[in-house]
């Protein structure tokens, strides 16, 4: 067995983290491209429609993100065991379940859309245009949920380059297709939606081609009767159920954060939205290292290589501490200048200064939560991860409702910091049983 020195481990961490970070950064570009195109069509309603439609799909696909995470953890463990039969079955299970969920979403698109617009208050014109956007993009659900399975499987196979290639391809296709539909065929919002749809299927078919080109030999290992085996399917759904419930808690906290800010007025909503961009930027970087945790921790647990597992966790946290300190300094010296690039509204920038110190606390308070999430997914310790998220979410609401009457928006930020910190602390406590069990 090759000695797992810190340099070797760091190299493996970065081989997975760097492409994953690039993939993460390209994700919001899909929405940004759409907004930029319609932003030059002469009506604010077009921008509103894309914003509302994009938000709906972000929530839907966010909820089903367990297809990627659960597949990553289980595949990395099977890869560590050199069980290529199970590796193959896991891809087929994940993509198959994703396509089944997508078919259900397409079939239920009308009640989903009606339910969504009962909670979203907007003008009649924006609702009509957002409905058109939704009716077109919902047909991309099979591609998106199928891609989740492929992305998780590639990461579990220690390959984060393929998801990066797919994400870059999607952005290129989206730009070309959207510009073509909008400016050559004058389709406006429908054109942007068709461009997004085209990019989604381009990504899915690229995943199929990459799998066929580089993993095609695994076709020989397909045994259809084994894919639906009761014990394996039960474990698959148990792991994904816990991740689903954990993600649901995360979505609730995130949506409440936005809603509670909006209830305090337009300026506070704008301030919170801008400051959260700094958290989002940090999360893109830390998620890349969390993906390294998923792939490497699962691999070493599958191989029963505890020394390499412990060294990997140690190196991940060295990276986490270094990056969080670096981001704290970056935000301290350059964060306010960054806000100035996002808006020129003097009242918003001035008000943001009253809350900026909360942003400085985010990196050190939150980095452990990201890393432990990746480690727990790699270990398929999803039940413990859900318990930690549940407790942290409860603490968020407890802190906010206890303090918001006299602290106002500061209570919301304090609750968010407590929520991030508690996730990391609880998972650190629960981790000993996972990392040191025989």
C-alpha positions in Angstrom: 0.0 0.0 0.0 1.4 3.4 -1.0 2.1 5.7 1.9 -0.4 8.5 2.1 1.8 11.5 2.8 0.3 15.0 3.3 1.6 16.0 -0.2 -0.1 13.1 -1.9 -3.3 13.7 0.0 -3.3 17.4 -0.8 -2.7 16.6 -4.5 -5.7 14.3 -4.5 -7.9 16.8 -2.6 -7.0 19.5 -5.1 -7.5 17.2 -8.1 -11.2 16.9 -7.1 -11.7 20.3 -5.5 -10.4 22.6 -8.2 -12.6 21.3 -11.1 -15.6 21.1 -8.7 -15.0 24.8 -7.7 -15.0 25.7 -11.4 -18.2 23.7 -11.9 -19.8 25.5 -9.0 -18.9 28.9 -10.3 -20.4 28.2 -13.7 -23.7 27.1 -12.3 -25.1 30.6 -11.6 -23.9 31.7 -15.0 -26.8 29.9 -16.7 -29.3 32.1 -14.9 -27.1 35.2 -15.3 -26.9 34.7 -19.0 -30.7 34.4 -19.3 -31.2 37.6 -17.2 -28.6 39.5 -19.3 -30.3 38.6 -22.6 -33.8 39.5 -21.5 -32.5 42.6 -19.8 -31.9 44.1 -23.2 -35.4 43.4 -24.6 -37.0 46.6 -23.3 -39.3 45.4 -20.5 -38.8 44.8 -16.8 -41.4 42.2 -16.9 -39.1 39.9 -18.9 -36.5 40.1 -16.2 -39.1 39.4 -13.5 -40.4 36.4 -15.4 -36.9 34.9 -15.7 -36.1 35.6 -12.1 -39.4 34.0 -10.9 -39.1 31.0 -13.2 -35.4 30.5 -12.4 -36.2 30.6 -8.6 -38.9 27.9 -9.0 -36.5 25.6 -10.8 -33.7 26.3 -8.3 -35.9 25.2 -5.4 -37.2 22.1 -7.3 -33.7 20.9 -8.3 -32.2 21.9 -5.0 -34.7 19.6 -3.2 -33.7 16.7 -5.4 -30.0 17.3 -5.0 -29.9 14.1 -2.9 -29.6 12.2 -6.2 -26.1 13.7 -6.6 -24.9 13.5 -3.0 -26.2 10.0 -2.2 -24.8 8.6 -5.4 -21.4 10.2 -4.7 -21.0 8.6 -1.3 -22.2 5.1 -2.2 -20.2 5.1 -5.4 -16.9 6.2 -3.8 -17.3 3.4 -1.2 -17.9 0.8 -3.9 -15.0 2.2 -5.8 -12.8 1.8 -2.7 -13.8 -1.8 -2.4 -13.1 -2.3 -6.2 -16.7 -3.6 -6.5 -17.2 -2.4 -10.1 -20.4 -4.4 -10.4 -22.0 -2.3 -7.6 -20.4 0.9 -9.1 -22.3 0.1 -12.3 -25.5 -0.7 -10.6 -25.4 2.6 -8.5 -25.2 4.7 -11.7 -28.2 2.9 -13.2 -30.2 3.2 -9.9 -29.5 6.9 -9.5 -30.2 7.9 -13.1 -33.2 5.7 -13.2 -34.7 7.2 -10.0 -33.9 10.6 -11.3 -35.7 10.0 -14.6 -38.7 8.6 -12.7 -38.9 11.7 -10.5 -38.6 13.9 -13.6 -41.5 12.1 -15.3 -43.7 12.7 -12.2 -42.7 16.4 -12.1 -43.6 16.7 -15.8 -46.9 15.0 -15.2 -47.7 17.2 -12.2 -46.5 20.4 -13.8 -49.9 22.2 -13.7 -50.6 21.7 -9.9 -46.9 22.5 -9.1 -47.1 25.7 -11.1 -50.5 26.7 -9.5 -49.2 26.0 -6.0 -46.0 28.0 -6.6 -47.9 31.1 -7.8 -50.2 31.1 -4.8 -47.1 31.9 -2.7 -45.4 34.2 -5.2 -47.0 37.6 -5.4 -46.3 39.3 -8.8 -48.0 41.3 -11.6 -50.2 39.5 -14.0 -47.8 40.1 -16.9 -44.9 38.7 -15.0 -46.9 35.6 -14.0 -48.0 35.0 -17.6 -44.4 35.2 -18.9 -43.1 33.1 -16.0 -45.7 30.5 -16.7 -44.5 30.3 -20.3 -40.9 30.0 -19.1 -42.0 27.2 -16.6 -44.0 25.3 -19.2 -41.0 25.0 -21.5 -38.2 24.5 -18.9 -40.1 21.8 -17.0 -39.4 19.5 -19.9 -35.7 19.7 -18.9 -36.3 17.9 -15.7 -35.3 14.5 -17.1 -32.0 15.9 -18.3 -31.3 17.8 -15.0 -32.1 15.0 -12.6 -30.4 12.5 -14.9 -27.3 14.7 -14.8 -27.4 14.7 -10.9 -26.9 10.9 -11.0 -24.0 11.2 -13.5 -22.4 14.1 -11.6 -22.5 12.2 -8.3 -21.3 9.0 -9.9 -18.3 10.8 -11.6 -17.3 12.3 -8.3 -17.6 9.0 -6.6 -15.2 7.6 -9.2 -12.7 10.3 -8.2 -13.4 12.2 -11.4 -14.6 15.8 -11.0 -13.2 16.9 -14.4 -16.2 15.5 -16.3 -18.8 17.5 -14.3 -16.7 20.6 -15.0 -16.6 19.8 -18.8 -20.4 19.3 -18.7 -21.0 22.6 -16.9 -18.8 24.6 -19.3 -20.5 23.0 -22.3 -23.9 23.8 -20.9 -23.0 27.5 -20.6 -21.6 27.7 -24.1 -24.7 26.0 -25.6 -27.0 28.2 -23.5 -25.4 31.4 -24.7 -25.5 30.3 -28.4 -29.0 28.8 -28.3 -30.6 31.6 -26.3 -29.1 34.3 -28.6 -30.2 32.4 -31.6 -33.8 31.9 -30.4 -34.2 35.4 -29.1 -32.5 37.5 -31.8 -32.9 35.4 -34.9 -36.4 34.0 -34.2 -37.6 36.9 -32.0 -39.0 34.5 -29.3 -38.1 36.6 -26.2 -38.9 34.8 -23.0 -39.8 31.6 -24.9 -36.4 31.8 -26.7 -34.5 32.1 -23.4 -36.4 29.1 -22.0 -35.7 27.0 -25.1 -32.0 28.0 -24.9 -31.9 26.8 -21.3 -33.7 23.6 -22.3 -31.3 22.9 -25.1 -28.3 23.5 -22.8 -29.7 21.0 -20.2 -30.1 18.2 -22.8 -26.7 19.1 -24.3 -25.2 18.5 -20.8 -27.1 15.2 -20.3 -26.0 13.8 -23.7 -22.4 14.9 -23.1 -22.5 12.9 -19.8 -23.7 9.9 -21.7 -21.0 10.3 -24.3 -18.3 10.7 -21.7 -19.5 7.6 -19.8 -19.6 5.6 -23.0 -16.2 6.7 -24.1 -14.3 6.3 -20.8 -16.4 3.8 -18.8 -18.0 1.8 -21.6 -16.5 -1.4 -20.5 -18.8 -1.4 -17.5 -21.7 -2.3 -19.8 -20.5 -5.8 -19.5 -21.2 -5.7 -15.8 -24.9 -4.7 -16.1 -27.2 -7.3 -14.5 -30.7 -5.8 -14.6 -32.1 -8.2 -12.0 -29.5 -7.0 -9.5 -30.3 -3.3 -9.9 -33.7 -3.6 -8.2 -32.5 -6.0 -5.5 -34.5 -5.2 -2.4 -31.6 -4.7 0.1 -29.6 -2.5 -2.2 -32.7 -0.4 -3.2 -33.6 0.0 0.5 -30.1 1.3 1.4 -30.2 3.6 -1.6 -33.5 5.1 -0.5 -32.5 5.3 3.1 -29.4 7.3 2.3 -31.2 9.6 -0.1 -34.2 10.0 2.3 -31.9 11.5 5.0 -30.2 13.8 2.5 -33.6 14.9 1.2 -34.9 15.8 4.7 -31.6 17.5 5.4 -31.9 19.5 2.2 -35.5 20.4 3.0 -34.3 22.0 6.3 -31.7 23.9 4.4 -34.2 25.2 1.9 -36.6 26.3 4.7 -33.9 28.2 6.5 -32.7 29.9 3.2 -36.2 30.9 2.1 -37.1 32.1 5.6 -33.9 34.2 5.7 -35.0 36.0 2.4 -38.6 36.3 3.6 -37.7 37.7 7.0 -35.4 40.3 5.3 -38.2 41.3 2.8 -40.6 41.9 5.7 -38.3 44.6 7.1 -38.4 46.7 3.9 -36.8 47.0 0.5 -33.5 48.4 1.8 -33.0 45.6 4.3 -33.9 43.0 1.7 -31.4 44.5 -0.7 -28.7 44.6 2.0 -29.3 41.0 2.9 -29.3 39.9 -0.7 -26.0 41.7 -1.4 -24.3 40.4 1.8 -25.4 36.9 1.0 -23.5 37.1 -2.3 -20.3 37.0 -0.2 -21.5 33.9 1.6 -22.4 32.3 -1.7 -18.9 33.0 -3.1 -17.4 31.4 0.0 -19.7 28.4 -0.3 -18.7 27.7 -3.9 -15.1 27.3 -2.8 -15.8 25.2 0.3 -18.2 23.0 -1.6 -15.3 22.1 -3.9 -13.4 20.8 -0.9 -16.6 19.1 0.4 -16.7 17.2 -2.9 -13.2 16.0 -2.2 -14.4 14.8 1.2 -17.2 12.8 -0.5 -14.9 11.1 -3.0 -11.9 10.4 -0.8 -13.6 9.6 2.5 -15.9 7.2 0.7 -13.0 5.6 -1.2 -10.9 5.1 2.0 -13.8 3.7 4.0 -14.6 1.3 1.2 -11.0 0.2 1.1 -10.9 0.0 4.9 -7.9 2.3 4.9 -8.4 4.1 8.2 -4.9 5.8 8.3 -5.5 7.4 4.9 -9.0 8.4 6.0 -7.8 10.2 9.1 -5.0 12.0 7.2 -7.5 13.1 4.5 -9.9 14.5 7.1 -7.0 16.3 8.8 -5.7 17.8 5.6 -9.3 18.9 4.6 -9.5 20.9 7.8 -6.1 22.4 7.3 -7.4 23.7 3.9 -10.6 24.8 5.5 -9.0 26.8 8.3 -6.6 28.4 5.8 -9.3 29.3 3.3 -11.7 30.6 6.0 -9.0 32.9 7.4 -8.1 34.0 3.9 -11.7 34.9 3.1 -12.1 36.7 6.4 -9.1 38.9 5.5 -10.3 39.3 1.9 -13.8 40.5 3.0 -12.3 42.7 5.7 -10.1 44.6 3.2 -12.2 44.3 0.0 -15.7 43.3 0.8 -17.2 46.7 0.8 -15.5 47.5 -2.5 -17.1 44.3 -3.9 -20.5 45.6 -2.7 -19.9 48.8 -4.6 -19.5 46.7 -7.8 -22.9 45.1 -7.3 -24.8 48.3 -6.7 -24.5 52.1 -6.8 -27.4 52.7 -4.4 -25.8 54.8 -1.7 -28.5 54.0 0.9 -28.1 50.3 0.4 -24.3 50.5 0.7 -24.5 52.7 3.8 -27.0 50.3 5.5 -24.9 47.3 4.6 -22.1 48.8 6.7 -24.3 48.2 9.8 -24.3 44.5 9.2 -21.0 43.9 7.5 -19.3 42.4 10.6 -21.7 39.4 10.4 -20.2 38.6 7.0 -16.7 38.6 8.4 -17.9 35.9 10.9 -19.3 33.6 8.2 -16.0 31.9 6.9 -14.7 30.8 10.3 -18.2 30.0 11.6 -19.2 28.0 8.5 -16.3 26.2 7.0 -16.6 23.1 9.2 -20.3 22.6 8.2 -19.3 22.4 4.5 -16.4 20.0 5.2 -18.3 17.7 7.5 -21.2 17.5 5.0 -18.8 16.1 2.4 -17.2 13.7 4.9 -20.5 12.5 6.2 -21.8 12.0 2.6 -18.6 10.0 1.7 -19.2 7.9 4.8 -22.9 7.6 4.0 -23.6 8.8 7.5 -26.6 10.7 6.2 -28.8 10.1 9.3 -26.3 11.9 11.6 -26.0 14.7 9.0 -29.8 15.1 9.0 -29.9 15.2 12.8 -27.2 17.9 12.9 -29.1 20.0 10.3 -32.4 19.5 12.1 -30.9 20.8 15.4 -29.1 23.7 13.7 -32.3 24.7 11.9 -34.3 24.6 15.1 -31.6 26.8 16.7 -31.9 29.3 13.8 -35.6 29.8 14.5 -35.2 29.8 18.2 -32.5 32.6 18.1 -34.4 34.7 15.6 -37.8 34.6 17.3 -36.2 35.2 20.7 -34.3 38.3 19.6 -35.8 39.8 16.5 -38.1 42.2 18.3 -35.2 44.2 19.8 -32.4 43.3 17.5 -34.2 43.5 14.2 -32.2 42.3 11.2 -29.2 41.7 13.5 -31.1 38.8 15.0 -31.5 37.3 11.6 -27.8 37.4 11.0 -27.0 36.1 14.5 -29.4 33.2 14.0 -27.7 32.4 10.7 -24.2 32.4 12.2 -25.4 30.1 15.1 -27.0 27.8 12.5 -23.8 27.5 10.5 -21.7 27.0 13.6 -23.9 24.4 15.3 -24.0 22.3 12.1 -20.2 22.0 12.2 -20.0 21.5 16.0 -22.7 18.8 16.1 -21.1 16.9 13.2 -17.7 17.1 14.8 -19.1 15.4 17.9 -20.9 12.8 15.8 -17.9 12.2 13.6 -15.9 10.2 16.2 -18.1 7.2 15.8 -17.9 7.4 12.0 -14.2 8.0 11.7 -12.9 5.7 14.4 -15.4 2.8 14.3 -13.8 -0.6 13.7 
